[in-house]
């Protein structure tokens, strides 16, 4: 999965490199989650906490024992 971000006033999405690479606080950005090939949006734009919560849910069920 690929996590992308952009400032709320910008239009272009960038791949997320980590919190320490951001110029401003996390609340000034929008985030979204894509599949590896970047063809499907898994989580629409939203705040960091919401997107990361869904990311962890997907990872949990992907690796859950059957």
N, C-alpha and C positions, 0 to 999 in steps of 0.2 A: 504494500500500500504506500501511497505517496501523500504526504501532508504538504499542502500549499498554503501560502499566506499572502495578504496584500493589505496596505493601508486602506481604511474605509473610504477614503476620498479618491483612491486610485482605481484603475480598471484592470491592470495587468497582474496576473498571479505569478508568484515565484515559488520555487521549491523551498521548503523550510529546512534551515540548517541548524536550528537550535535557538533557545531563548537568548543566549549570550551574543548572538549575531544581530539581534533586533536593535534598532536605534531608540525606539520608544517602548512604553509598557505594552504588555500583551493585550490590554483592553482597547488599544487604538487600532488593532488589526482584525481582519476577518480571516477565518481559516476554513479549509475544506479538505475532504479526504477523497482520493481517487484510487482506482485499482493500479496495479503495477504498470500496465501499458498506457495508462492515462486515457482510456477510452470511455470509462464509466465513472460517474460521480457517485461515491458511496454515501457521503454526507454533504449536504448542501452547506453553503457558507453559514458560519455562526461563530460564537465565541469559542475561545480555546478550550475551556472546560467541557463544553458540550461535545465538541468534536473528539477530544481525547477520551471522553467517557465512552463514546460509540466505538472508537478505535480499540479500546481495551475489551469491550464486549465482543467484537468481531474476532480478536486474537484469542480470547478465552474459548469461544465455541469452535474455532478452527483447530485448536489443540486439545479439546476435551476428549477424554476417552469414551468410546462407544460401548 
